Amino acid sequence: MSPDALPQTAPRRRLLIVDDDQDFAASLARLLRIEHYDVAVAHDRSGALSVIDGIDVALVDIRLGHEDGVQLASELTRAKPELLVVMVTAYASVQTAIKALQAGIYDYVCKPFEPDDLLATIARCFDRLRLARERAETEELLRQSRRMEAVGRLSAGIAHDFNNLLAVVGGNLRLVQEELARGPQGDIAILGELVEDALSAVQEGIATNRRLLAVGRAQPLLPRRIELGATLAEMARNLRPALGEDIVVQLRLPEAPCLAHVDPHQLEASLLNLALNARDALAGAGTIRLGIGLVDLPGGSPSLLDDMPPGTYASVAVEDDGCGMTPEVAERALHPFFSTKPAESGSGLGLATVYGFVRQSGGNLVIESEPGVGTRICLLLPTAPALIRPEE
């Protein structure tokens, strides 16, 4: 018989009965074992908690002598959140049902009950657990598929960029080889140009590698305490020639100093990247606004990622009134090698590099964009204490 033809083993259906009436618990366990359930029995709180590992569904009597069954059910679900608890009660009322649901109980049955009713309730519990497992497995497969898609896109982008660079280096070296083969007739000037072009391609490869390290949050950073207002003012002066005379740069700076703990050189490179993107969105003419400030991110804030403690962060924003992005584009904008520009106009590493730098610095990047309205990109960075004078 082939392995595919072997019968599939049904998953174990593990169930716990908690009832202080030992005779009732024993008879109920016999019934459920006849139905092929794997049954454990406990008669009090300590016994139930000691056998909870491996249990899928628990039937808990609402009164366990001097102990409260609802309180025990709440303890069981805290100890094992995926556990489904069915309350068994002879004292059904609206108040009982509300109390049970508030304790996280999935369902309840009333004594005396018909065996078929109880079995139907238990079957619903295991159906729910099965669906939850299938959903979790499907979501994990989807996550794996997305990871593989991202790896494939990243690999293709890296291969494309480096193949272009290697083609330049290899082509120039072959031409150098041909010139050298001519002996004394070889043109020194041509040789110099070919070597210069090859070295330029090598430098571009080094720069691409740095950007990839930034995307992977593995680049070496030298963070220090800086005053963002002075940094942004100097950055604006340097940006104007690079952006063109038809681009107006506006600064919005607070009166009070705004200190951040960040690598200044990588911050300037990131702001240049964002400013050039804003220029492209404006089609070469319009206004780019640069602003800084302090923003308080309490626990639960959507801008606060899991590894970011709640508190005050320095905000650096780059805003334009350009073409904007659709929600679908904005969602993918931080993906490595994703770009809406023509292939010759960008590598698709710009925003991914900025995001990698900000995350490596302990912050976050937030995109707000609307087609036809514009885009605002905000860098949230760790603040620096104001008691120590900023480093020059």
C-alpha positions in Angstrom: 0.0 0.0 0.0 1.4 3.4 -0.9 1.8 6.1 1.8 -1.0 8.2 0.2 -3.4 5.2 0.6 -2.8 4.9 4.4 -5.8 5.8 6.5 -5.5 9.3 8.1 -5.5 9.3 11.9 -8.3 11.4 13.3 -7.2 14.1 15.7 -7.7 13.4 19.4 -10.7 15.1 20.9 -9.5 15.9 24.4 -12.2 16.9 26.9 -12.2 17.6 30.7 -15.2 17.2 33.0 -15.1 19.2 36.2 -17.9 18.2 38.7 -17.9 17.6 42.4 -20.6 14.9 42.0 -18.3 11.9 41.4 -21.1 9.6 40.3 -22.5 12.1 37.7 -18.9 12.9 36.4 -18.2 9.1 36.0 -21.4 8.4 34.1 -20.9 11.4 31.8 -17.3 10.3 31.2 -18.5 6.8 30.2 -21.0 8.4 27.7 -18.4 10.6 26.1 -15.9 7.8 25.9 -18.4 5.7 24.0 -18.5 8.6 21.5 -14.7 8.3 21.2 -13.8 11.4 23.2 -10.5 11.3 25.2 -11.9 12.3 28.7 -10.2 13.5 31.9 -12.1 14.0 35.1 -11.6 16.4 38.0 -13.7 17.2 41.0 -12.3 20.6 42.2 -10.2 23.6 41.1 -6.8 22.1 41.9 -7.6 18.9 40.0 -8.8 20.8 37.0 -5.8 23.1 36.8 -3.4 20.1 37.2 -4.7 18.4 34.0 -5.5 21.3 31.8 -2.5 20.8 29.5 -3.6 19.0 26.3 -7.3 19.7 26.9 -9.4 21.2 24.1 -12.9 21.5 25.8 -13.9 21.7 29.4 -17.3 20.9 30.9 -17.5 22.8 34.2 -20.3 22.6 36.8 -21.3 26.0 37.9 -21.2 24.9 41.6 -18.3 22.8 42.9 -19.1 22.5 46.6 -17.6 25.6 48.1 -15.9 26.6 44.9 -17.3 28.9 42.1 -17.4 27.1 38.7 -17.6 30.4 36.8 -14.4 31.7 38.6 -12.7 28.4 37.8 -13.7 28.6 34.1 -12.2 32.1 34.0 -8.9 30.8 35.5 -8.9 27.9 33.0 -9.2 30.2 30.0 -6.5 32.5 31.4 -4.2 29.6 31.7 -5.1 28.3 28.2 -6.7 31.0 26.0 -7.6 28.6 23.2 -9.6 26.4 25.6 -13.4 26.3 25.1 -15.4 26.1 28.3 -19.0 24.9 28.5 -20.8 25.6 31.8 -23.1 22.9 33.1 -25.8 24.3 35.4 -29.0 23.4 37.1 -29.6 27.1 37.9 -30.2 28.6 34.5 -31.1 32.3 34.4 -30.3 35.5 32.5 -27.9 36.5 35.2 -26.2 33.2 35.1 -25.8 33.4 31.3 -24.4 37.0 31.5 -22.0 36.0 34.3 -20.8 33.0 32.2 -20.3 35.0 29.0 -18.4 37.7 30.9 -16.0 35.0 32.2 -15.2 34.0 28.6 -17.4 30.9 28.6 -18.3 29.6 25.1 -21.6 28.0 25.9 -23.7 26.4 28.6 -26.1 23.5 29.1 -28.8 23.0 31.7 -29.2 19.9 33.9 -31.0 17.7 33.3 -30.1 17.5 29.7 -30.7 15.1 26.8 -27.5 13.3 25.8 -28.0 14.4 22.2 -28.2 18.1 23.2 -24.9 17.8 25.1 -23.2 15.9 22.3 -24.4 18.5 19.8 -22.9 21.3 22.0 -19.6 19.5 22.3 -19.5 18.8 18.6 -19.9 22.6 17.9 -17.0 23.3 20.2 -14.7 21.0 18.3 -16.0 22.3 15.0 -15.0 25.8 16.1 -11.6 24.6 17.2 -11.1 22.9 13.9 -12.0 26.0 11.9 -9.7 28.1 14.1 -6.8 25.7 13.4 -7.6 25.7 9.7 -7.7 29.5 9.6 -4.4 29.7 11.5 -2.8 27.3 9.0 -4.2 29.2 6.1 -2.9 32.5 7.5 0.6 31.0 8.0 0.6 29.7 4.5 -0.3 33.1 3.3 2.5 34.7 5.4 5.0 32.2 4.0 3.8 32.9 0.4 4.2 36.7 1.0 7.6 36.2 2.5 8.7 34.1 -0.5 7.2 36.7 -2.9 9.2 39.4 -1.0 12.4 37.4 -1.2 11.9 36.7 -4.9 11.3 40.4 -5.6 14.3 41.4 -3.5 16.5 38.8 -5.2 15.4 39.9 -8.7 16.0 43.5 -7.9 19.5 42.8 -6.5 20.4 40.6 -9.5 19.1 43.3 -11.9 21.1 46.1 -10.3 24.3 44.2 -9.9 24.1 42.6 -13.4 24.0 46.1 -14.8 27.1 47.2 -12.8 29.0 44.0 -13.6 28.1 44.5 -17.3 29.8 48.0 -17.2 32.8 46.7 -15.3 33.2 43.6 -17.5 32.7 45.5 -20.8 35.2 48.2 -19.8 37.8 45.6 -18.8 37.4 43.8 -22.1 38.0 47.1 -23.9 41.1 47.7 -21.7 42.3 44.3 -22.6 41.9 45.1 -26.3 43.8 48.4 -25.9 46.6 46.7 -24.0 46.8 44.0 -26.8 47.7 46.8 -29.2 50.9 47.3 -27.4 52.6 50.7 -27.9 49.7 51.8 -30.2 47.3 51.7 -27.3 45.6 55.0 -26.4 46.4 55.9 -22.8 43.6 58.5 -22.6 41.1 55.8 -23.7 42.5 53.4 -21.1 42.1 56.1 -18.4 38.4 56.7 -19.3 37.6 53.0 -19.3 39.2 52.5 -15.9 37.4 55.5 -14.6 34.0 54.2 -15.8 34.7 50.8 -14.3 35.7 52.3 -10.9 32.5 54.5 -11.0 30.4 51.3 -11.5 32.2 49.7 -8.5 31.4 52.8 -6.4 27.8 52.5 -7.4 27.8 48.9 -6.4 29.2 49.9 -3.0 26.5 52.5 -2.6 23.8 50.0 -3.6 25.2 47.6 -1.0 24.9 50.3 1.7 21.3 50.9 0.7 20.6 47.2 1.0 22.2 47.2 4.5 19.9 50.1 5.4 16.9 48.2 4.2 18.0 45.2 6.3 18.7 47.5 9.2 22.3 46.2 9.3 24.1 49.4 8.4 26.5 50.9 11.0 24.9 53.9 12.6 26.6 56.6 14.6 23.7 58.2 16.5 24.3 61.3 18.6 22.3 64.2 20.1 21.4 66.8 17.5 19.1 69.8 17.3 16.7 69.1 14.4 15.9 72.7 13.7 19.5 73.6 12.8 19.9 70.4 10.9 16.7 71.0 8.9 17.6 74.7 8.2 21.0 73.7 6.8 19.4 70.9 4.8 16.9 73.3 3.2 19.7 75.6 2.0 21.5 72.6 0.5 18.4 71.2 -1.1 17.3 74.3 -3.1 20.0 73.9 -5.8 19.4 70.2 -6.1 15.6 70.5 -6.4 15.6 73.2 -9.1 14.5 76.8 -9.2 10.8 75.9 -9.7 10.6 74.1 -6.3 9.9 76.2 -3.2 11.1 74.8 0.1 9.2 76.0 3.2 10.4 75.4 6.7 8.2 75.0 9.7 10.3 75.1 12.9 9.2 75.4 16.5 10.7 78.2 18.7 11.9 75.6 21.3 14.8 73.3 20.4 13.9 69.9 19.2 16.5 67.3 20.2 16.8 63.8 18.7 19.2 61.0 19.1 20.0 59.9 15.6 22.8 59.5 13.0 22.9 63.0 11.4 24.5 61.9 8.1 21.9 59.1 7.6 19.1 61.5 8.5 20.3 64.1 5.9 20.5 61.3 3.3 17.0 60.2 4.2 15.6 63.7 4.0 17.3 64.2 0.6 15.7 61.0 -0.6 12.3 62.2 0.5 12.7 65.7 -0.9 13.7 64.2 -4.3 10.6 62.0 -4.3 8.5 65.0 -3.4 10.0 66.9 -6.3 9.2 64.1 -8.7 5.6 64.0 -7.4 5.3 67.7 -8.1 6.6 67.2 -11.7 9.4 69.7 -11.1 7.3 72.6 -9.9 5.6 73.3 -6.6 6.1 73.6 -2.8 7.8 71.2 -0.5 7.2 71.8 3.3 9.7 70.6 5.9 8.7 70.6 9.5 9.7 69.3 12.9 8.0 68.9 16.3 7.4 66.7 19.2 4.6 64.1 19.3 3.3 62.1 22.2 2.6 58.4 21.4 0.7 56.7 24.2 0.4 53.0 24.5 -1.9 51.6 21.8 -1.1 54.4 19.3 -1.2 53.1 15.7 2.1 54.8 15.0 3.7 52.9 17.9 5.3 49.6 16.8 5.8 46.7 19.2 9.5 47.5 19.9 8.8 51.2 20.5 8.1 52.3 24.1 5.3 54.8 24.6 6.4 58.4 25.1 7.5 61.5 23.2 9.1 61.2 19.8 10.7 63.8 17.5 8.8 64.2 14.3 10.4 65.2 11.0 7.8 65.7 8.2 8.3 66.1 4.4 5.1 67.2 2.7 4.1 68.0 -0.9 1.0 68.9 -2.9 1.9 66.5 -5.7 0.1 63.6 -7.4 -0.2 61.6 -4.2 -0.6 57.8 -3.9 -3.5 55.4 -3.9 -3.9 53.3 -0.7 -2.6 50.3 -2.6 0.6 52.1 -3.7 1.1 53.6 -0.3 0.9 50.1 1.3 3.7 48.8 -0.9 5.8 52.0 -1.0 8.1 50.7 1.7 8.8 47.4 0.0 12.3 47.0 -1.4 12.5 47.5 -5.2 8.9 48.7 -5.5 8.7 51.8 -7.6 6.1 53.6 -9.7 8.8 55.4 -11.7 10.3 54.1 -15.0 13.0 51.5 -14.6 15.7 54.0 -15.6 14.5 56.6 -13.0 15.0 54.8 -9.8 16.0 51.5 -8.1 13.0 51.3 -5.8 15.2 51.3 -2.7 14.7 54.9 -1.7 11.8 54.7 0.7 12.8 51.2 1.8 16.2 52.6 2.8 14.7 55.5 4.7 12.3 53.1 6.5 15.2 50.8 7.4 17.2 53.7 8.8 14.3 55.0 10.9 13.4 51.5 12.3 17.1 50.8 13.1 17.2 54.1 14.9 14.2 53.0 17.1 11.5 54.9 15.4 8.9 54.6 12.7 7.8 56.1 9.3 4.2 57.1 8.7 2.8 57.8 5.2 -0.3 59.9 4.7 -1.3 60.3 1.0 -4.3 61.0 -1.2 -4.3 60.9 -5.0 -4.5 64.4 -6.5 -3.9 66.0 -3.0 -0.4 65.2 -2.0 1.8 63.2 0.4 3.1 63.7 3.9 5.8 61.4 5.2 6.7 61.7 8.8 9.8 60.2 10.5 9.3 59.5 14.2 12.6 59.4 15.9 13.8 58.9 19.5 14.2 62.2 21.4 17.3 63.2 23.3 17.4 64.7 26.8 17.4 68.5 26.8 19.6 68.8 29.8 22.8 68.0 27.9 24.0 70.5 25.3 23.7 69.2 21.7 26.9 68.1 20.1 28.2 70.3 17.4 
